[in-house]
Amino acid sequence: MITYKDIEAKAMPPEKKEQCKDDWFSYYIGRKITYIMTIPFLYTKLTPNHVTCLSIICLLIGFGLNCFAASTCMMVVVWTLYFMWSLLDGVDGNMARYRRQFSKMGDIYDTMGGYAAYVFMYFGFGIGAWLVPGRLSLIPGEYYIIIGAFSGISSIFPRLIYQKIKASFPDNKKADNVRKNKSFIRILEMNITSIAGGTMVLSLVAVLTRLMDVFTIFYALLNVAKMVLSLYIIFRDMESET
């Protein structure tokens, strides 16, 4: 019989734990839930890639509903689907490590889902701020759609540049400096901007308090600042090697 401890032991080896433990909500709450969710999936013939596709379906349905969610109740349903994406995104990794079913295509599917989540969630909550006017709205509602879209683009742009640099300069490790930074400021920033961590928590608070307008503006400013700083560090370190 497969147990919670079995899943945790195989899904979270010491090196993985070291990478993940600084993302507090994701590590101490989200991942604990995924260990329980993983157990029934292991008794099926579903592969990790199937679960990845299921997570993306939840994300797409959530975003589709997001475009028409004109009430707090509907936005809670949308948030639940986004959170389900987050949990299933953890389940597929748990299954892959437990069964040792690794594949390059699986990694691509997983990355695709992650990038889509960043764009759809920030864009979606911008739409939500328009459809469910916030308590502190100071600008016309339709502008939140643009702000949310720009926030989503800003959140993934440095990741795309990072992946291109890794592909073009596979032997150069300088681009990893941003990710290796373990300062308190870096850890705090990661907990706020992690799409499966702080972003998930604060987005729920924003939905329940009808502050999606504040949420959208806050994350747009934060994502743009993070994008500029990340690109500066990446290119500074890369140019120092050329």
N, C-alpha and C positions, 0 to 999 in steps of 0.2 A: 504494500500500500504506500502510495506517494504521500509524503507529509510536507507541511510548511517548512520544516527544518531542512528537508532534502532540497527543496527548491532554493531556499536561501543560501545553502552551502555551495551549490553549483552555479547559481546565478550571480553570486556576489563574492568571488574570490578576493583575496587581500588586495591585489593590484587594482581591481575594479572598485573595491570599496574606497581605496585611497582617492580615486578619481571622482567618486560620486558623493562622498559624505559631506562635502561643503555646501551642497545644494539641499538645504535643510528640509523644506517641505517635501520635495521629491523623494529624498532619501528616507526620512523618518516616518512619512505617512504614505505617500504615493506608492513607493516600492513595496511597503508592507502589504498594501492592498493587492498589488499585482501578484505577490507570491500565492495568496489565497485563490485569486482568479485563475492562475496558471494551472492549478491541479486538475480541474475538469477538462481543460483543453488537452492535457497530456494523455487522457484516456480516449481521445478521438484520433482520427487519421489526418486531422488538419496539420499542416506544416506551419512553421513560423511565418513563411511568406503569405499564407492564407490569412493569418491573424493580422499581419501588416496591412493587407488589402482591406480587411474588415475595419481596421482602425481608420483608414483613409475614407472608407464609406461613411463612417460615423462623422468624420470631419466635414465631408461634403454635404451630408444631410443637414448637419448643424449650420453650416454657412448658408445653405439654401433657405432654411427656416429663418435664419438671421436677417435675410433680406426683406422679410415680411413680418417680422416680430414687432408688433406695435404695442406690446404690453410687457410689464415686468414679469408676469407669469410665463409668457412665451420666451422671454429672454432667459429665464431660469432653465427652461427646456433646452434652449440653445446651449447654454453653459454646460448643462449635463452631458450633452453630446460631445462638446469639446473636451470635457474631462474624461469621457469614455475613450476618446481618441488617445489621450495621454496615458490612461491605464493600459489599454491594449498595446500601445507602443512599448510599454514595459513588458507586457506578457510575451510578445513575440521574441524579445531578447532572452527572457527567462527560458522559453522553450528551446531556443537555439543552443543555449549553453547547457541545458539539462540533457538534451538529446545529441548535442554536438553536431547539429545540422547547420553548418555555416556555408554561405555562398556569397559570391561577389554580387550577384543580382539581388540577393536579400539585403545586402548593405545599401545598394542603390535604392531599392524600394523604401527602406527605412529612412534614408536621407531625404528622398522625395516627400515622404509624409511629414517629416520635420520641417522642411522648408515651406511646404504648403500650410502647415499649422501657423507658422509665424505670420505669413501674409494674410491668411483668411481670418485669423482671430483679431489682429489689430485692425484690419479693414472692416471686419464684421462688427466690432464694437464701435467703430466710427459710424457705421450705418445705424447701429442701435442707438447711439447718441442723437441721431437725427429722428428716428422713428419714435423714441421714448424720450422726449425733451427732459434734460436734466434740471436740477434745482438751481444750478449756478450758471446756466447758459448765458454767455455774453456775446455770442456771435450767431449769425444765421445757421440754422440746423444743418443745411446741406453742406456747409463747409467742413463739418466733422467727417463726412465721407472722404473728402480729399485729404484731410489730415490723417485719418486712419489708414488710407491707402499709402500715403507717404511714409507713415510710421512702419508699416509692414515691409515696404521696399527697403527702408533704411536698416531694418533688423536683419535682413538676409544678405545685403550687398557685401559687407565685409567677409561673410562666410563664403560667398561665391569667389571673391578675390583670393581668399586663403586657399581654397581648393584648387584654383588655377595655378597659383604659385607652387603648391605642393606637386602638382602634375608636371609643371615646367621645370622645377628645380628639386627633384626627389631627394637629392643628397644634401640639400641645404636645410638645416634645422632652425634657422633664424626665425622663420615665420611662426614657429611654435611658442615664441617668447610670450605672446599675449596670453595664451592658454595656460602657460606654466606659472604665471604670476599668482602667488598665493597671499598677497597682502590683504589686510582687513578690508580695504576699500574695494579691491577686486572681488573678494568673497561676498561683500554686501551687495555690490552691483550685480553679481551673478544671481543672488537670491531674489533680487527685485525683477530682473529681466528674464530669468529662466522661464520658458514657456510652459513647462510642466511643474514649475515651482511657484515663486512669488507672483508671477503674472496670473496664474490660475486662481490664487487666493484673492488677490486684489481685484480681479475682474468680477468675482462673485460678490465681493463687497460693493463694487460699483453698481452691479445689477440690482442688488437688494436695496441700495440706498438711492437709486436713480442718480448716480454720479458718473455715468458713462462718458459724459462730456469732459469731466475733470480727468478721468482715466485716460481718455483718448489724447488729450493735450499733453498730459504728464508723460505718457509713454512715447509720444512723438518727439518731444524735446529730449527725452532720455535716449531714445534710439538714434537720433541724429547725432547727439554728442558722442555716444558710444561708437558710432560708425566713423566719425571724423578721427577720434582718438585711436581707434583700432587700425585704421588705414595708415595713419601717421606712423605708428609704431612698427607696423609690418614693413612699410616701404623704407623707413629709416634703417631698420636692421638689415633689410635685404640689400640696400645700396651700400652699406658699410662692408659688404662682402664682395662687391663688384669693383 
